[in-house]
């Protein structure tokens, strides 16, 4: 490993099939059965699937109709985000018993920097094991974890022994681990990018490492530099305990397509109310309002307007959304509407520059 980059003890904790696990915990009759959260009805979309359902190919973001065809015995449960947020908060309280450097990515996953921790435990692996045991005993669901020298490798490793497992990648094992890794397992490489890499003869980390930074820049733009560095174990991003929210949104998929703006106004009212509720709960406001329209042929259109002042009241959000709706004629009947606010009044923080020449960490690692 290059010694001019920071080496930390990072844990990435990822709850196993979180929404589905919560539903199975709250309703023991669902345990061991194929379960989809959300997705009910002909137009529903699966928000999460239990591992029993995943064996049949059921996945999140899949239509409920397709999920039902893949798994005729599939059980659908409605989403309960208030409950998921409550469970997420219980899990985070456990994290803070070990470190204040906790960066939540979503309700079901977070990074923890335990290079220096409240328990004085030099072993990040043992800390991860203890955290996972506490989540199971105190909350009632399982979690997986990845442990390594930076966020990127910890994130990749957390998926390695799912569910209910963990994977440690020690400093001396980082390069062999990345070189042997299927390119599809690299965090940040999606399905489309993976297919492009395959066409270029890049199947593993070793193949990726053979490409120059100029080659990767040419074929993958700004992401090329990211791929060049991470395959060499270089990822300098710190765990940021106060991640700044950049936007807030709500959307609705309709059971029947809507073909007139008049029929959409009531729907927009409910969406605006929900966005306003979330803004006020987070104590933020925004200037840029974006209307999202998904048509019946699944094409997507967005229309935005930036106001000269910050808003979080439902009435003001709705008025701007209505203006955007009437801004142009509809291209087709509509299956989904969404409203998001960005350009929020959250305080901006400056990133600390990384002095690659001066950084040299002399930590005694006990992974």
ABEGO torsion letter per residue (X at the ends): XBAABBBBBBBBBBBBGAAAAAAAAABAAABGBBBBBEGBEAABBBABBBAAAAAAGBBBGBBAAAAAAABAABBBBBBBAAAAAAAAAAAAAAAAAABABBBBABAABBBBBAABBAAGBABAAAAAAAAAAAAAAAAGBBBBBBBBABAAAAAAAAAAAOBGBBBBBBAAAAAAAAAABBAAABBGBBAAAAAAAAAAGBABAAAAAABBAAAAAAAAEAAAAAAAAAAAGBBABBBBABBBBABBBBBBBBABBBABAAAAAAAAAAAAAAAAAAAAAAGBBBABBBBBBBBAAGBBBBBBBBBABBBABAAAAAAAAAAAAAABBBABBBABBBBBBBGBABBBBBBBBBBAAABBBBBBBBX
